[in-house]
């Protein structure tokens, strides 16, 4: 959006991953301004702080991602007497409109940005909201082509020669368990095999204890959130996507663009992005024995991994370009800026 001439401001929690990503000294996005803001406490206090920012920056459209954010931003908009609100519905998530969202709709002109076209038909358009827009997740193939694989030792895979990466988030505890057990089954026959778990929550003590109980502590690294996570993915022979929502969608697309075969549980979200048997493997019942067998076959056949990787990259370039995603955000922005569409 900044590249198309829009003035963009990130409002984020201080010391958050967003601040680290955009702070001075990190990679700076041209045309993007960062504004860390104290979070927490009563939601009305957050609204007052956000109101001041809206006045200082002459904001026309506010994008939010959750029902609470919607309420906080809607009150700020009403108090500042400017701007409209667009709530984005993440990948694989159905729109929920509880009391906070409905109150927010009464406070500010509101629209909804869905990830997929079918999601826009998830019930009638809320009363007073302007027309919904779809913007599927997309990535820049050109940018990911510049990513270089991280040395295995730098990814915690000391002494290994084959790396499996697990894309993790705080919702993935159930989905990561079969992978840990599968790696434990594979380890005796694959002494060079290593597992890296990456993403928010991947350093939790419960995961470390689970690995310890299986006797694989020495071959599992817990990487947390890292700015070079794509370089870790690029170093992988294959990857299991245990995360959900946007973390899963971007995980699928990043991996496919980096030519890394994808393994995931079969559900509506994984089937949207990953062609089973072509770009990766989707498991209807990801039990440890089945996972171990599928992983062993892929680890033993480099040519099959290469074919899946090439097919994945071609699929992303054809169907999930970043440009198309930005087109959707721009359309939602222009609709929200048009006061003739407001009904509040």
C-alpha positions in Angstrom: 0.0 0.0 0.0 2.8 2.4 0.8 4.3 1.6 -2.6 1.1 2.7 -4.2 1.2 6.2 -2.5 -0.7 5.6 0.7 0.6 6.9 4.0 0.6 3.9 6.3 1.1 3.8 10.1 1.5 0.7 12.2 0.1 1.1 15.8 1.5 -1.8 17.8 2.3 -2.8 21.4 5.7 -1.7 22.6 8.3 -4.5 22.4 6.1 -6.5 20.1 7.3 -8.4 17.1 5.9 -5.7 14.9 8.0 -3.0 16.6 11.1 -5.2 16.3 10.4 -5.8 12.6 10.0 -2.0 11.8 12.2 -0.4 14.4 15.3 1.7 13.5 18.1 -0.7 12.7 15.8 -3.3 11.3 14.7 -3.5 7.7 12.7 -0.3 7.1 9.7 -0.4 4.8 9.6 2.8 2.7 6.5 4.9 3.4 5.6 3.1 6.6 5.6 4.8 10.0 5.8 2.9 13.3 3.9 4.1 16.4 4.3 1.9 19.5 1.5 2.5 21.9 0.9 1.3 25.5 -1.7 -1.5 25.5 -3.7 -3.0 28.2 -6.0 -1.7 30.9 -9.6 -0.6 30.2 -10.5 -0.5 26.5 -11.7 3.1 26.7 -8.2 4.2 27.7 -6.8 2.6 24.6 -9.5 4.4 22.6 -8.4 7.8 23.9 -4.8 7.1 23.1 -5.7 6.0 19.6 -8.0 9.0 19.1 -5.0 11.3 19.6 -3.0 9.4 17.0 -5.9 9.6 14.5 -6.0 13.4 14.9 -2.2 13.8 14.6 -1.9 11.7 11.4 -5.2 12.6 9.7 -6.1 8.9 9.3 -8.9 8.1 6.9 -9.2 4.3 7.3 -8.3 2.0 10.3 -7.7 -1.7 9.7 -8.2 -4.0 12.7 -8.1 -7.8 13.2 -10.2 -8.7 16.2 -13.5 -7.9 17.9 -11.8 -6.0 20.8 -9.6 -4.0 18.4 -12.8 -3.2 16.5 -14.5 -1.7 19.6 -11.4 0.2 20.7 -10.8 1.7 17.2 -14.5 2.5 16.6 -14.8 4.6 19.8 -11.5 6.4 18.8 -13.0 7.1 15.4 -16.2 8.5 16.9 -14.3 10.7 19.3 -11.9 12.0 16.6 -14.9 12.5 14.2 -13.0 11.1 11.3 -12.1 7.9 9.5 -13.9 4.6 8.8 -13.0 1.1 10.1 -12.3 -2.1 8.2 -12.1 -5.3 10.1 -10.0 -8.1 8.4 -11.1 -11.7 8.9 -8.0 -13.9 9.0 -7.5 -16.9 6.8 -9.6 -19.9 7.8 -11.7 -17.9 10.3 -15.4 -17.2 10.2 -16.6 -13.7 11.1 -17.9 -13.5 14.7 -19.9 -10.5 15.6 -20.4 -10.4 19.4 -21.6 -7.5 21.5 -18.3 -5.6 21.1 -18.4 -5.8 17.3 -22.1 -4.8 17.2 -21.4 -1.8 19.4 -18.4 -0.9 17.2 -20.7 -0.9 14.1 -22.9 1.7 15.8 -20.0 3.9 16.7 -18.2 4.0 13.3 -18.7 3.4 9.6 -17.6 -0.2 9.3 -16.6 -2.7 6.6 -15.3 -6.2 6.5 -12.3 -7.6 4.6 -12.4 -11.3 4.1 -9.6 -13.6 3.1 -11.6 -15.7 0.6 -14.6 -15.1 -1.6 -16.7 -17.8 0.0 -16.3 -16.2 3.4 -18.0 -13.1 2.2 -21.3 -15.1 2.0 -21.0 -16.1 5.7 -24.4 -14.7 6.5 -25.8 -11.4 5.4 -23.8 -8.2 5.4 -24.1 -6.7 8.9 -26.6 -3.8 9.0 -24.9 -0.5 8.3 -21.7 -2.0 7.0 -20.5 -1.2 3.5 -19.9 -3.9 0.9 -17.5 -6.7 1.9 -14.2 -7.2 0.0 -12.1 -10.3 -0.4 -8.3 -10.2 -0.4 -6.7 -13.6 -0.3 -3.3 -14.1 1.2 -0.4 -13.6 -1.2 3.4 -13.4 -1.1 6.1 -11.8 -3.3 7.9 -14.5 -5.2 10.6 -12.1 -6.2 11.3 -11.2 -2.6 11.5 -14.8 -1.5 13.8 -15.6 -4.3 16.4 -13.5 -2.5 16.2 -15.6 0.7 19.2 -17.7 1.3 19.1 -20.9 3.5 20.5 -20.5 7.0 23.3 -22.9 8.0 21.9 -25.8 9.9 24.0 -25.0 13.0 22.5 -21.5 13.1 19.1 -23.0 13.2 20.0 -25.1 16.2 20.5 -28.3 14.1 24.1 -28.8 15.2 25.6 -32.1 13.8 22.6 -32.7 11.5 22.3 -33.0 7.8 18.6 -33.1 7.3 16.2 -30.5 8.8 12.5 -30.7 9.3 10.9 -27.4 10.3 7.5 -27.0 12.1 5.7 -23.8 11.6 4.1 -23.2 15.0 1.8 -20.7 16.8 0.0 -20.7 20.1 -3.0 -22.7 18.7 -0.8 -25.6 17.5 -0.1 -27.6 20.6 -2.4 -30.5 19.5 -1.1 -30.5 16.0 2.6 -30.5 16.9 2.3 -33.6 19.1 2.1 -36.2 16.3 5.2 -34.6 14.7 7.3 -34.9 17.8 6.3 -38.6 18.2 7.0 -39.2 14.5 10.5 -37.7 14.8 11.1 -39.9 17.8 10.3 -42.9 15.7 12.6 -41.8 12.9 15.5 -40.7 15.0 17.1 -44.2 15.5 17.3 -44.8 11.7 18.1 -41.2 10.8 21.0 -40.0 13.0 21.4 -36.8 11.1 17.7 -35.7 11.3 17.0 -32.5 13.2 13.7 -30.7 14.0 13.3 -26.9 14.4 10.1 -25.5 15.8 9.6 -21.9 14.8 7.0 -19.3 15.5 5.2 -17.7 18.5 4.9 -20.1 21.4 7.5 -22.5 20.1 9.8 -21.8 23.1 7.1 -22.8 25.7 8.3 -25.1 28.5 5.5 -27.6 27.7 7.0 -28.3 24.3 10.5 -28.8 25.7 9.1 -31.2 28.3 7.2 -33.1 25.6 10.5 -33.5 23.6 12.3 -34.5 26.7 9.7 -37.2 27.5 10.3 -38.6 24.0 14.1 -38.6 24.4 14.7 -36.2 21.5 15.7 -33.0 23.3 19.1 -33.1 21.6 17.7 -33.0 18.1 14.9 -30.5 18.6 15.5 -26.7 18.6 12.9 -24.2 19.8 13.5 -21.0 17.8 10.6 -18.7 18.8 9.8 -15.8 16.6 12.8 -14.8 14.4 13.3 -12.1 11.8 15.1 -14.7 9.6 12.4 -17.3 9.8 12.2 -17.6 6.0 15.9 -18.5 5.9 15.2 -21.3 8.4 12.4 -22.5 6.2 14.7 -22.4 3.1 17.2 -24.7 4.9 14.5 -27.4 5.5 14.1 -30.6 3.6 10.4 -30.4 4.3 8.1 -28.7 6.8 5.1 -29.5 8.9 2.6 -26.6 9.3 1.0 -26.9 12.7 -0.1 -23.3 12.9 -3.6 -22.0 12.1 -5.1 -19.0 10.5 -2.9 -16.4 8.8 0.3 -18.1 10.3 -0.7 -21.3 8.5 -1.6 -19.5 5.2 1.7 -17.6 5.0 3.5 -20.7 6.1 2.1 -22.7 3.2 2.9 -20.0 0.7 6.4 -19.2 2.0 7.4 -22.8 2.0 6.0 -23.5 -1.5 7.7 -20.4 -2.9 11.0 -21.5 -1.3 10.5 -24.9 -2.9 10.1 -26.8 0.3 7.5 -29.6 0.4 4.6 -29.0 2.8 3.1 -31.5 5.2 -0.1 -30.5 7.0 -3.3 -31.8 8.5 -6.0 -32.0 5.8 -8.6 -29.3 6.4 -10.3 -26.5 4.4 -7.4 -24.1 4.9 -4.6 -26.5 3.9 -6.6 -27.8 0.9 -7.1 -24.2 -0.4 -3.3 -23.5 -0.6 -1.6 -27.0 -0.9 -2.3 -29.4 -3.8 -2.1 -32.8 -2.1 0.5 -35.1 -3.6 1.8 -32.3 -5.9 3.1 -29.5 -3.6 3.1 -31.6 -0.5 1.3 -34.2 1.6 -2.0 -33.6 3.5 -2.9 -36.1 6.2 -6.5 -36.8 7.1 -5.4 -38.6 10.3 -1.9 -37.3 11.3 -1.0 -40.2 13.6 2.7 -40.6 14.4 3.3 -43.8 12.5 1.7 -42.5 9.3 3.6 -39.2 9.5 6.9 -41.1 10.1 6.3 -43.2 7.1 5.5 -40.3 4.8 8.5 -38.3 6.1 10.8 -41.2 5.6 9.8 -41.6 2.0 10.3 -37.9 1.3 13.7 -37.8 3.1 14.9 -40.8 1.0 13.8 -39.3 -2.4 15.4 -36.0 -3.2 13.9 -35.9 -6.7 10.4 -36.2 -5.3 11.1 -33.3 -2.9 12.5 -31.3 -5.7 9.4 -32.0 -7.9 7.0 -31.0 -5.1 9.1 -27.8 -4.4 9.0 -26.7 -8.1 5.3 -27.4 -8.3 4.7 -25.4 -5.2 6.6 -22.4 -6.4 4.7 -22.4 -9.7 1.4 -22.6 -7.9 2.1 -19.6 -5.8 3.4 -17.5 -8.7 0.2 -18.4 -10.6 -2.5 -18.2 -7.9 -1.3 -16.4 -4.8 0.6 -13.3 -5.9 1.1 -10.5 -3.4 -0.1 -8.0 -5.9 -3.6 -9.5 -5.9 -3.8 -9.3 -2.1 -2.8 -5.7 -2.1 -5.4 -5.0 -4.8 -8.0 -6.2 -2.3 -6.7 -4.0 0.5 -6.7 -1.1 -1.8 -10.3 -1.7 -2.9 -11.4 -2.0 0.8 -9.5 1.3 1.5 -11.2 3.2 -1.3 -14.6 1.9 -0.3 -14.0 3.0 3.3 -12.8 6.4 2.2 -16.0 7.0 0.2 -18.4 8.7 2.6 -21.3 8.2 0.3 -21.2 4.5 1.3 -21.4 5.2 5.0 -24.7 4.4 6.7 -24.0 5.3 10.2 
